[in-house]
Amino acid sequence: MEKSWRCQSEKELLVIAQELFQSYPKTKKLAFYGNMGVGKTTFCKALCEVLQVQDVVSSPTFSIVNEYLSEQNGTVFHFDFYRLKDEQEAFDMGYEDYFYSNAYCLVEWPEKVESLLPSSFMKVQIQLENGERIIKIKRHE
């Protein structure tokens, strides 16, 4: 089942994030696809807000992974694989410990580690069209 939304503001992103978790309540692994600047990190921030993350959510561009804590929902790992040269770097950082844990994993630039993603995850495609974000989500199995 695929679901899609149109969004013109960050406030709407928060509503979409809530709907996403209501529609897919067991979803913990999400991979975000889209061009540079379409709002992947911004949407991750909205999802973290819905998950009641207490930490400041920021792009893990240089750290590759940020870890956040939610008293209600546990650990949230936020990845940005844009700077990875190859999949070996993901192996070196111990990606399995993250991806196969019970924690939430929000993965930006999953194309860089496509073959390492869990067999079941939610694919989130974000596009910009006429100043509007189009967000499509579907289960990848």
C-alpha atoms as an extended CHARMM CRD file, in Angstrom:
* protein
*
       141  EXT
         1         1  MET       CA              0.0000000000        0.0000000000        0.0000000000  PROA      1               0.0000000000
         2         2  GLU       CA              1.3430000000        3.3930000000       -0.9960000000  PROA      2               0.0000000000
         3         3  LYS       CA              0.2960000000        6.6140000000        0.6330000000  PROA      3               0.0000000000
         4         4  SER       CA              1.0600000000       10.1480000000       -0.5230000000  PROA      4               0.0000000000
         5         5  TRP       CA              0.7010000000       13.7040000000        0.7150000000  PROA      5               0.0000000000
         6         6  ARG       CA              1.2200000000       17.2160000000       -0.6180000000  PROA      6               0.0000000000
         7         7  CYS       CA              2.8170000000       19.6930000000        1.7210000000  PROA      7               0.0000000000
         8         8  GLN       CA              3.4570000000       23.4300000000        1.5910000000  PROA      8               0.0000000000
         9         9  SER       CA              4.7090000000       24.1460000000        5.1200000000  PROA      9               0.0000000000
        10        10  GLU       CA              6.6530000000       22.6880000000        8.0140000000  PROA      10              0.0000000000
        11        11  LYS       CA              3.4510000000       22.7290000000       10.0810000000  PROA      11              0.0000000000
        12        12  GLU       CA              1.8710000000       20.3830000000        7.5170000000  PROA      12              0.0000000000
        13        13  LEU       CA              4.9400000000       18.1300000000        7.7810000000  PROA      13              0.0000000000
        14        14  LEU       CA              4.1410000000       17.5670000000       11.4400000000  PROA      14              0.0000000000
        15        15  VAL       CA              0.6000000000       16.4500000000       10.5530000000  PROA      15              0.0000000000
        16        16  ILE       CA              1.9880000000       14.1220000000        7.8750000000  PROA      16              0.0000000000
        17        17  ALA       CA              4.4780000000       12.6750000000       10.3660000000  PROA      17              0.0000000000
        18        18  GLN       CA              1.6210000000       11.9580000000       12.7870000000  PROA      18              0.0000000000
        19        19  GLU       CA             -0.4410000000       10.3420000000       10.0190000000  PROA      19              0.0000000000
        20        20  LEU       CA              2.5240000000        8.2320000000        8.9570000000  PROA      20              0.0000000000
        21        21  PHE       CA              2.9420000000        6.7110000000       12.4200000000  PROA      21              0.0000000000
        22        22  GLN       CA             -0.8300000000        6.2650000000       12.7840000000  PROA      22              0.0000000000
        23        23  SER       CA             -1.0400000000        4.4980000000        9.4190000000  PROA      23              0.0000000000
        24        24  TYR       CA              2.0680000000        2.3740000000       10.0190000000  PROA      24              0.0000000000
        25        25  PRO       CA              2.3020000000        2.0400000000       13.8170000000  PROA      25              0.0000000000
        26        26  LYS       CA              4.9960000000       -0.6710000000       13.7810000000  PROA      26              0.0000000000
        27        27  THR       CA              7.2610000000        1.2540000000       11.4250000000  PROA      27              0.0000000000
        28        28  LYS       CA             10.7120000000        1.8280000000       12.8590000000  PROA      28              0.0000000000
        29        29  LYS       CA             12.9620000000        1.7190000000        9.7910000000  PROA      29              0.0000000000
        30        30  LEU       CA             12.4860000000        4.5310000000        7.2670000000  PROA      30              0.0000000000
        31        31  ALA       CA             14.6540000000        5.3210000000        4.2330000000  PROA      31              0.0000000000
        32        32  PHE       CA             14.3790000000        8.8210000000        2.7410000000  PROA      32              0.0000000000
        33        33  TYR       CA             14.9360000000        9.2660000000       -0.9920000000  PROA      33              0.0000000000
        34        34  GLY       CA             15.0760000000       12.6000000000       -2.7580000000  PROA      34              0.0000000000
        35        35  ASN       CA             17.3600000000       15.1940000000       -4.2480000000  PROA      35              0.0000000000
        36        36  MET       CA             19.5090000000       17.5180000000       -2.1880000000  PROA      36              0.0000000000
        37        37  GLY       CA             17.3920000000       20.2100000000       -0.5430000000  PROA      37              0.0000000000
        38        38  VAL       CA             13.9410000000       18.5840000000       -0.8550000000  PROA      38              0.0000000000
        39        39  GLY       CA             13.4520000000       18.4250000000        2.9030000000  PROA      39              0.0000000000
        40        40  LYS       CA             14.5950000000       14.9880000000        4.0440000000  PROA      40              0.0000000000
        41        41  THR       CA             16.1820000000       16.3440000000        7.2360000000  PROA      41              0.0000000000
        42        42  THR       CA             13.2300000000       18.6470000000        7.8470000000  PROA      42              0.0000000000
        43        43  PHE       CA             10.8500000000       15.6920000000        7.6310000000  PROA      43              0.0000000000
        44        44  CYS       CA             13.1070000000       13.6800000000        9.9700000000  PROA      44              0.0000000000
        45        45  LYS       CA             12.8370000000       16.5570000000       12.4620000000  PROA      45              0.0000000000
        46        46  ALA       CA              9.0170000000       16.3960000000       12.2360000000  PROA      46              0.0000000000
        47        47  LEU       CA              9.0700000000       12.6270000000       12.7770000000  PROA      47              0.0000000000
        48        48  CYS       CA             11.3300000000       13.0780000000       15.8110000000  PROA      48              0.0000000000
        49        49  GLU       CA              8.9430000000       15.6730000000       17.1960000000  PROA      49              0.0000000000
        50        50  VAL       CA              6.0620000000       13.1930000000       16.8740000000  PROA      50              0.0000000000
        51        51  LEU       CA              8.2290000000       10.5700000000       18.6010000000  PROA      51              0.0000000000
        52        52  GLN       CA              8.7740000000       13.1060000000       21.4070000000  PROA      52              0.0000000000
        53        53  VAL       CA             12.5470000000       13.2160000000       21.0370000000  PROA      53              0.0000000000
        54        54  GLN       CA             13.9900000000       15.5020000000       23.6980000000  PROA      54              0.0000000000
        55        55  ASP       CA             17.2950000000       16.2300000000       21.9410000000  PROA      55              0.0000000000
        56        56  VAL       CA             17.9660000000       18.8870000000       19.3230000000  PROA      56              0.0000000000
        57        57  VAL       CA             17.5470000000       17.1850000000       15.9540000000  PROA      57              0.0000000000
        58        58  SER       CA             20.0880000000       18.1730000000       13.3230000000  PROA      58              0.0000000000
        59        59  SER       CA             21.5570000000       16.7750000000       10.1410000000  PROA      59              0.0000000000
        60        60  PRO       CA             24.1900000000       14.1020000000       10.7900000000  PROA      60              0.0000000000
        61        61  THR       CA             26.0230000000       15.0360000000        7.5790000000  PROA      61              0.0000000000
        62        62  PHE       CA             29.4620000000       15.0540000000        9.1940000000  PROA      62              0.0000000000
        63        63  SER       CA             28.9080000000       12.5830000000       12.0410000000  PROA      63              0.0000000000
        64        64  ILE       CA             27.0620000000       10.1160000000        9.7290000000  PROA      64              0.0000000000
        65        65  VAL       CA             24.7360000000        9.1390000000       12.6030000000  PROA      65              0.0000000000
        66        66  ASN       CA             23.0630000000       11.0540000000       15.4180000000  PROA      66              0.0000000000
        67        67  GLU       CA             21.4440000000        9.3340000000       18.3700000000  PROA      67              0.0000000000
        68        68  TYR       CA             18.3830000000       10.8490000000       20.0080000000  PROA      68              0.0000000000
        69        69  LEU       CA             16.3720000000        9.7500000000       23.0040000000  PROA      69              0.0000000000
        70        70  SER       CA             12.6390000000        9.6840000000       23.5640000000  PROA      70              0.0000000000
        71        71  GLU       CA             11.4190000000        8.5920000000       26.9880000000  PROA      71              0.0000000000
        72        72  GLN       CA              8.1860000000        7.3450000000       25.3890000000  PROA      72              0.0000000000
        73        73  ASN       CA              9.6380000000        5.7080000000       22.2580000000  PROA      73              0.0000000000
        74        74  GLY       CA             13.2410000000        4.8050000000       23.0470000000  PROA      74              0.0000000000
        75        75  THR       CA             16.2660000000        5.4540000000       20.8920000000  PROA      75              0.0000000000
        76        76  VAL       CA             16.1180000000        7.0850000000       17.4630000000  PROA      76              0.0000000000
        77        77  PHE       CA             19.1120000000        6.8400000000       15.1240000000  PROA      77              0.0000000000
        78        78  HSD       CA             19.2870000000        9.4190000000       12.3330000000  PROA      78              0.0000000000
        79        79  PHE       CA             21.7150000000        8.6450000000        9.4880000000  PROA      79              0.0000000000
        80        80  ASP       CA             23.0110000000       10.7280000000        6.6160000000  PROA      80              0.0000000000
        81        81  PHE       CA             25.0520000000        8.5240000000        4.2790000000  PROA      81              0.0000000000
        82        82  TYR       CA             25.6640000000       11.2360000000        1.6800000000  PROA      82              0.0000000000
        83        83  ARG       CA             29.3900000000       11.4470000000        2.4610000000  PROA      83              0.0000000000
        84        84  LEU       CA             30.0270000000        7.6840000000        2.4200000000  PROA      84              0.0000000000
        85        85  LYS       CA             32.4460000000        6.6410000000       -0.3010000000  PROA      85              0.0000000000
        86        86  ASP       CA             31.3810000000        3.0050000000       -0.2590000000  PROA      86              0.0000000000
        87        87  GLU       CA             29.4230000000        0.4280000000        1.7320000000  PROA      87              0.0000000000
        88        88  GLN       CA             32.5760000000       -0.6660000000        3.5660000000  PROA      88              0.0000000000
        89        89  GLU       CA             32.3890000000        2.5600000000        5.5790000000  PROA      89              0.0000000000
        90        90  ALA       CA             28.9400000000        1.4880000000        6.8090000000  PROA      90              0.0000000000
        91        91  PHE       CA             30.3850000000       -1.8870000000        7.8120000000  PROA      91              0.0000000000
        92        92  ASP       CA             33.1960000000       -0.0880000000        9.6380000000  PROA      92              0.0000000000
        93        93  MET       CA             30.7390000000        1.9550000000       11.6810000000  PROA      93              0.0000000000
        94        94  GLY       CA             28.7900000000       -1.1760000000       12.6520000000  PROA      94              0.0000000000
        95        95  TYR       CA             25.5960000000       -0.4400000000       10.7320000000  PROA      95              0.0000000000
        96        96  GLU       CA             24.1280000000       -3.8500000000       11.7380000000  PROA      96              0.0000000000
        97        97  ASP       CA             24.0100000000       -2.8120000000       15.3860000000  PROA      97              0.0000000000
        98        98  TYR       CA             21.7350000000        0.0650000000       14.3900000000  PROA      98              0.0000000000
        99        99  PHE       CA             19.6300000000       -1.3890000000       11.5660000000  PROA      99              0.0000000000
       100       100  TYR       CA             18.8580000000       -4.6580000000       13.3530000000  PROA      100             0.0000000000
       101       101  SER       CA             18.1560000000       -3.1590000000       16.7590000000  PROA      101             0.0000000000
       102       102  ASN       CA             14.6680000000       -2.3860000000       18.0100000000  PROA      102             0.0000000000
       103       103  ALA       CA             15.4040000000        1.3450000000       17.6860000000  PROA      103             0.0000000000
       104       104  TYR       CA             13.9470000000        3.7510000000       15.1650000000  PROA      104             0.0000000000
       105       105  CYS       CA             16.2670000000        4.3240000000       12.1950000000  PROA      105             0.0000000000
       106       106  LEU       CA             15.7870000000        7.3210000000        9.9130000000  PROA      106             0.0000000000
       107       107  VAL       CA             18.1130000000        6.9370000000        6.9250000000  PROA      107             0.0000000000
       108       108  GLU       CA             18.9210000000        9.7780000000        4.5420000000  PROA      108             0.0000000000
       109       109  TRP       CA             20.7200000000        8.8980000000        1.2840000000  PROA      109             0.0000000000
       110       110  PRO       CA             19.9510000000        5.1650000000        1.5770000000  PROA      110             0.0000000000
       111       111  GLU       CA             21.0840000000        4.7560000000       -2.0390000000  PROA      111             0.0000000000
       112       112  LYS       CA             24.6370000000        4.6750000000       -0.6910000000  PROA      112             0.0000000000
       113       113  VAL       CA             23.9090000000        1.5220000000        1.3730000000  PROA      113             0.0000000000
       114       114  GLU       CA             21.0040000000        0.0160000000       -0.5650000000  PROA      114             0.0000000000
       115       115  SER       CA             22.1550000000       -3.5970000000       -0.2610000000  PROA      115             0.0000000000
       116       116  LEU       CA             22.6360000000       -3.2120000000        3.5180000000  PROA      116             0.0000000000
       117       117  LEU       CA             19.1340000000       -1.9890000000        4.3330000000  PROA      117             0.0000000000
       118       118  PRO       CA             16.8990000000       -4.3650000000        6.3070000000  PROA      118             0.0000000000
       119       119  SER       CA             14.6980000000       -6.5640000000        4.1380000000  PROA      119             0.0000000000
       120       120  SER       CA             11.6140000000       -4.7010000000        5.3260000000  PROA      120             0.0000000000
       121       121  PHE       CA             11.5900000000       -0.9170000000        5.6240000000  PROA      121             0.0000000000
       122       122  MET       CA              9.4430000000        2.0570000000        4.6560000000  PROA      122             0.0000000000
       123       123  LYS       CA             10.5760000000        3.8990000000        1.5400000000  PROA      123             0.0000000000
       124       124  VAL       CA              9.8620000000        7.6210000000        1.7890000000  PROA      124             0.0000000000
       125       125  GLN       CA             10.2090000000        9.5000000000       -1.5040000000  PROA      125             0.0000000000
       126       126  ILE       CA             10.2420000000       13.3090000000       -1.2990000000  PROA      126             0.0000000000
       127       127  GLN       CA             10.0230000000       15.5490000000       -4.3710000000  PROA      127             0.0000000000
       128       128  LEU       CA              9.5470000000       19.2450000000       -4.9460000000  PROA      128             0.0000000000
       129       129  GLU       CA              6.9520000000       20.2500000000       -7.5030000000  PROA      129             0.0000000000
       130       130  ASN       CA              5.8500000000       23.8560000000       -8.0070000000  PROA      130             0.0000000000
       131       131  GLY       CA              7.0160000000       24.8420000000       -4.5130000000  PROA      131             0.0000000000
       132       132  GLU       CA              5.1770000000       21.9610000000       -2.9060000000  PROA      132             0.0000000000
       133       133  ARG       CA              6.6560000000       18.8540000000       -1.3020000000  PROA      133             0.0000000000
       134       134  ILE       CA              5.2060000000       15.5800000000       -2.4910000000  PROA      134             0.0000000000
       135       135  ILE       CA              5.7980000000       12.7760000000       -0.0070000000  PROA      135             0.0000000000
       136       136  LYS       CA              5.1470000000        9.1700000000       -0.9750000000  PROA      136             0.0000000000
       137       137  ILE       CA              5.5930000000        6.2410000000        1.3410000000  PROA      137             0.0000000000
       138       138  LYS       CA              5.4080000000        2.5390000000        0.7380000000  PROA      138             0.0000000000
       139       139  ARG       CA              6.6490000000       -0.6110000000        2.3950000000  PROA      139             0.0000000000
       140       140  HSD       CA              9.6920000000       -2.1360000000        0.7570000000  PROA      140             0.0000000000
       141       141  GLU       CA              9.9480000000       -5.8780000000        1.2700000000  PROA      141             0.0000000000
